[in-house]
Amino acid sequence: MGLETLAPLAVPAIIGSTAIGVLAARQQAKSQSAIAKYNAQVAEQQAKAREQAGKVVATERMRRNARLVQAQRAAFAAGGVTPQGTPMIVELAQVERGTLDALMEGHNAAIGAQQSRSQAELYRAQGSAAIRAGRLGVGQELFSGAVNLSMLSTRKKLAKEQGAG
């Protein structure tokens, strides 16, 4: 079987192979982009959940601190201690520690939420990159198909020239 016999079969095979490669590149890009979009949505939900959890914990810390201060006041009063001097310093120190603790919880939650938002942005960037890579893959497949057809045409011409010469 010579080139003349195989050439009619090779052209549809090259075109078919190129078409399949193009479709595969497009589908892979769409799939990767969809996965990245989903991951970005999950990261955004995690950010919201972290913020909400941080607010709940900070609020609970403030409530717990208020209860502790009230318990200290009651203990001082039961012992006949007036709220001046050292008892007031103890109470103020407790209020300060509790407030700082609650603020730290809120701050930590905000940092966690920002990390999740940053991760979401990264996923969105990956989705965009996947689409661009898919376009490049389509171009590569089309170029490869064109090169293969050109090579087949060149071989066919050379075979004709050699047969005529």
Backbone torsions as a table, in degrees:
resi	resn	phi	psi	omega
1	MET	NA	121.6	-178.7
2	GLY	-96.4	-177.1	-178.6
3	LEU	-63.8	-35.3	179.5
4	GLU	-62.3	-34.4	-179.1
5	THR	-77.3	-39.0	-176.1
6	LEU	-82.3	-25.0	-175.2
7	ALA	-56.7	-44.9	179.7
8	PRO	-63.2	-28.0	177.6
9	LEU	-81.7	-30.7	-176.0
10	ALA	-70.7	-38.0	-177.1
11	VAL	-61.4	-52.1	178.5
12	PRO	-63.6	-32.6	178.9
13	ALA	-66.7	-42.3	178.4
14	ILE	-65.4	-44.4	179.4
15	ILE	-63.7	-43.9	178.7
16	GLY	-63.3	-43.9	179.2
17	SER	-63.0	-41.2	178.5
18	THR	-64.4	-44.0	179.4
19	ALA	-61.5	-43.1	179.2
20	ILE	-64.3	-42.2	178.2
21	GLY	-62.0	-40.9	178.7
22	VAL	-63.7	-47.3	179.5
23	LEU	-62.1	-41.3	179.7
24	ALA	-64.3	-42.6	179.3
25	ALA	-63.2	-42.9	178.9
26	ARG	-64.2	-45.3	-177.6
27	GLN	-65.7	-40.0	178.8
28	GLN	-62.9	-42.0	179.1
29	ALA	-63.5	-43.8	179.6
30	LYS	-63.1	-43.0	-179.4
31	SER	-63.9	-47.0	-179.8
32	GLN	-64.3	-38.0	178.5
33	SER	-66.1	-41.8	179.4
34	ALA	-64.4	-40.2	178.3
35	ILE	-64.0	-43.5	179.7
36	ALA	-64.0	-40.9	178.1
37	LYS	-63.3	-42.4	178.4
38	TYR	-62.2	-45.9	179.2
39	ASN	-61.5	-36.7	177.6
40	ALA	-64.7	-41.2	178.2
41	GLN	-63.4	-41.8	178.6
42	VAL	-62.7	-43.1	179.7
43	ALA	-63.8	-38.7	177.1
44	GLU	-64.1	-41.0	177.5
45	GLN	-64.2	-38.5	177.1
46	GLN	-63.6	-38.6	178.6
47	ALA	-61.6	-45.8	179.3
48	LYS	-63.4	-42.1	-179.9
49	ALA	-64.2	-40.3	178.3
50	ARG	-63.6	-42.1	178.6
51	GLU	-62.3	-46.8	-178.7
52	GLN	-64.1	-44.0	179.4
53	ALA	-63.0	-40.3	178.8
54	GLY	-62.6	-40.7	178.2
55	LYS	-64.7	-41.6	179.6
56	VAL	-63.7	-46.5	-179.2
57	VAL	-64.7	-43.3	-179.9
58	ALA	-63.0	-42.5	178.3
59	THR	-63.6	-41.9	178.7
60	GLU	-65.3	-38.1	177.8
61	ARG	-63.2	-41.2	178.5
62	MET	-64.5	-41.5	178.7
63	ARG	-64.5	-44.1	179.3
64	ARG	-61.6	-41.3	179.1
65	ASN	-64.1	-41.7	178.7
66	ALA	-62.7	-40.1	177.7
67	ARG	-64.8	-38.9	179.4
68	LEU	-64.9	-43.2	178.4
69	VAL	-62.9	-42.9	177.9
70	GLN	-62.0	-40.5	178.8
71	ALA	-65.0	-39.3	177.4
72	GLN	-63.5	-43.6	178.8
73	ARG	-60.2	-43.4	180.0
74	ALA	-64.3	-40.5	179.8
75	ALA	-65.9	-42.0	177.8
76	PHE	-63.1	-45.0	-179.0
77	ALA	-63.6	-40.0	179.8
78	ALA	-65.4	-29.9	179.7
79	GLY	-87.9	1.1	178.9
80	GLY	79.5	16.0	-179.2
81	VAL	-88.3	131.6	177.9
82	THR	-82.5	153.5	-175.3
83	PRO	-79.1	29.4	176.5
84	GLN	-109.4	159.1	175.3
85	GLY	73.4	-131.7	-174.6
86	THR	-58.7	-44.8	178.9
87	PRO	-57.9	-37.4	179.2
88	MET	-69.0	-37.4	178.4
89	ILE	-65.1	-41.9	178.2
90	VAL	-61.9	-44.3	-179.3
91	GLU	-64.5	-44.8	179.5
92	LEU	-63.6	-39.9	178.1
93	ALA	-62.8	-40.4	179.1
94	GLN	-66.8	-42.0	178.0
95	VAL	-61.2	-43.1	179.7
96	GLU	-63.0	-47.8	179.7
97	ARG	-61.2	-44.2	-179.5
98	GLY	-64.7	-41.0	179.3
99	THR	-65.4	-44.8	178.2
100	LEU	-62.9	-39.1	178.4
101	ASP	-61.3	-47.1	179.9
102	ALA	-64.8	-41.5	178.2
103	LEU	-63.5	-38.9	178.9
104	MET	-64.1	-39.8	177.0
105	GLU	-61.0	-46.1	178.3
106	GLY	-61.6	-41.2	179.1
107	HIS	-64.3	-45.7	179.6
108	ASN	-62.5	-39.7	177.8
109	ALA	-64.6	-40.2	178.9
110	ALA	-64.1	-39.4	177.4
111	ILE	-64.2	-45.3	178.4
112	GLY	-61.2	-41.6	178.7
113	ALA	-63.7	-41.3	179.3
114	GLN	-65.7	-36.7	176.3
115	GLN	-62.0	-42.4	178.6
116	SER	-65.1	-39.5	178.0
117	ARG	-65.7	-39.0	177.3
118	SER	-63.5	-40.6	177.4
119	GLN	-63.2	-39.7	178.0
120	ALA	-61.7	-42.1	178.0
121	GLU	-62.5	-39.9	178.1
122	LEU	-62.6	-43.2	178.0
123	TYR	-62.4	-40.9	178.2
124	ARG	-62.8	-40.5	177.9
125	ALA	-64.0	-38.9	177.9
126	GLN	-64.4	-38.1	177.6
127	GLY	-62.8	-43.3	177.9
128	SER	-64.8	-40.4	178.8
129	ALA	-65.0	-36.8	178.9
130	ALA	-63.7	-39.6	178.0
131	ILE	-64.8	-44.4	178.1
132	ARG	-62.8	-42.7	179.1
133	ALA	-63.2	-36.7	177.6
134	GLY	-63.7	-41.6	178.0
135	ARG	-63.2	-41.3	177.4
136	LEU	-63.9	-39.8	178.1
137	GLY	-62.7	-40.3	176.8
138	VAL	-62.1	-46.6	178.5
139	GLY	-60.5	-41.5	179.4
140	GLN	-62.9	-43.3	179.4
141	GLU	-63.8	-43.1	179.3
142	LEU	-64.4	-42.5	178.7
143	PHE	-63.3	-43.5	179.8
144	SER	-61.8	-42.3	177.6
145	GLY	-62.7	-42.0	179.2
146	ALA	-63.4	-41.0	178.8
147	VAL	-63.9	-43.9	179.7
148	ASN	-62.3	-41.4	177.5
149	LEU	-65.9	-39.7	178.6
150	SER	-64.1	-42.2	179.2
151	MET	-64.3	-39.7	178.4
152	LEU	-63.7	-43.2	179.1
153	SER	-63.1	-42.0	179.7
154	THR	-64.0	-43.7	178.9
155	ARG	-62.8	-38.8	-179.9
156	LYS	-64.2	-43.6	178.5
157	LYS	-62.9	-43.8	179.4
158	LEU	-63.1	-39.5	179.9
159	ALA	-65.4	-38.9	177.7
160	LYS	-64.3	-44.5	-179.5
161	GLU	-63.6	-40.4	-179.7
162	GLN	-70.3	-33.8	178.3
163	GLY	-73.0	-31.7	-179.8
164	ALA	-81.2	-26.4	-173.1
165	GLY	-86.7	NA	NA
